[in-house]
Amino acid sequence: MSIKDFAPELTTLMAAFEEQLREVVRSEVEFIRLIEEDLVTAGGKRVRPRLVFLSSNALGGVPHAMELALAVELLHSASLLHDDLVDDAETRRGKEAAFRKYGNAVSVLSGDYLLSRLMALLAQTGRMELVAMFAEVARELSEAEVLQFQVAALGEHSLENYERIIDGKTASVMRVACEGAAVLGQAPFHLREALARFGRLYGQAFQMRDDYLDLMGSPEALGKPAGGDVREGKVTLITLWLLERHPEEVGAILKRKAREPEDIPRLRTLAVESGVAQQVEAAIAARVEAALGALRLLPASSARDELEALALGERVRLR
Amino acid sequence: MSIKDFAPELTTLMAAFEEQLREVVRSEVEFIRLIEEDLVTAGGKRVRPRLVFLSSNALGGVPHAMELALAVELLHSASLLHDDLVDDAETRRGKEAAFRKYGNAVSVLSGDYLLSRLMALLAQTGRMELVAMFAEVARELSEAEVLQFQVAALGEHSLENYERIIDGKTASVMRVACEGAAVLGQAPFHLREALARFGRLYGQAFQMRDDYLDLMGSPEALGKPAGGDVREGKVTLITLWLLERHPEEVGAILKRKAREPEDIPRLRTLAVESGVAQQVEAAIAARVEAALGALRLLPASSARDELEALALGERVRLR
């Protein structure tokens, strides 16, 4: 039996993942089926299950990696369904947001259905430590989403709140994807810590890039108009730093949620001219660098190389 | 050491429950705190934790009954928070529905926060079988709630759908409250089965009574106007049977969701005159009777007597 039996190629794993995901979310209730089919066929990049499989392979393969991969993706999908209400997002993964088609109610309850499937998958792993980890991640995730709402409602914008939000919303899920594989493989402490750190730092870089591109990206690449966060009253790293440099002008734009047609172009120009855009790019690059540092604690393998390539892909430089 | 050390009185347990519930739902995020305080202080009858403690005591006391009691109540509370969207309920436990105060978004995400606390409590019991059971109950619950929405939207009214809905929405949670205690106590199969059957039948009677009173109860006792379900397009046992007897008149009222001021009084009169009200009362009494039959398989105890009294309290007779 070769190592391949325990650690199949990523493409093989991802194909099996798509098939199993379809199985896992199947419901006898028609309205749930409509929502889930949407989620499943819409696809998305499946970053979180990729992290699970690569972490598993970097450890030589771990039992129940598939259940973990499905569980992290379901947590993410449920949070999208529950977050659509908050976001009032025009588009989600390039498709009309689920709630516009079927109503908020069915979206929320279908999200709950996914969470029930997540619990069943965790039970199948037989590892109570993983149940406890997911409970904590689900707590961080819901707290961060409420905090984001609270910060927007009360204008409590600060670097500290921004970091709490990206940690809870994104980095915590990415971390459990990587660290969870180590738990399933009963990996030694230093390898588990390395994967946990990698996942968390990678997740921070991932969300920071997403937030940066929301303002600075091209509408074509984004698949939606730039500046969506500003229009929703969400302040991210780039707007926080812009606010420090140009408190009056940027403050006024944020306050009116970029209602004027020239507001978003103006923020983009200011970001480049003041050097804030480059500063954010550097902050992302620093997270990527730290993530790579954590990876180096793992033994060399092609899976480790792929994790490295994933992280390097989060660096951004627009000009 | 007496039996009392393992199976304290219900009042003692319920007081400890209220205290622990407050601890468990505490969050550092202010907006979550607002919602949870509302839920905690609003109280409610705490029927589900009562079932846990009485089932535990009927078995002589089981380990982790408190965690189970908290978990079933949190599942119920989360489902109220997620269901407020569906219901558009005017009142909930006599208080303004949470979502009217703080918005749908925070309600949904605070419900998710409660679900994360539920998972943590289940992990604390150390019993993976309980995690798997809750996963199934959460599935049934979300499926039933979506089904209820689907049935109202598509007019798929039938006795079969009504039974699926009350089983999933209410009976499944009541069942896990009772059966879960047996799992924690590693009770012999026949006692576990007896508690599972009791919980399910009790839950059916409980929901059937609730639905019956929604149309037939006095607004004073209900704390809201009668006929709320009809106005929301929900068909329950009494309206299903009324529809069979008077397809045209009742069909027209249901179709216009009792928009005319005389519609609800007319349904009430028809229900009594046609004997449908009495028929529903008898159906509820039959469930109670069957629940008592299941209870008799347990050894005699004061906790068993209290479970019996709870079930007898679900019988209803208005005239």
Interface residues (C-beta under 8 A of the other chain):
Chain A: S27 E28 V29 E30 F31 I32 A78 S79 H82 L85 V86 G103 N104 A105 V106 V108 L109 S110 D112 Y113 L115 S116 R117 L118 M119 A120 L122 A123 G126 M128 V131 A132 F134 A135 E136 V137 A138 R139 L141 S142 E143 E145 V146 L147 F149 Q150 A153
Chain B: S27 E28 V29 E30 F31 I32 A78 S79 H82 L85 V86 G103 N104 A105 V106 V108 L109 S110 D112 Y113 L115 S116 R117 L118 M119 A120 L122 A123 G126 M128 V131 A132 F134 A135 E136 A138 R139 L141 S142 E143 E145 V146 L147 F149 Q150 A153
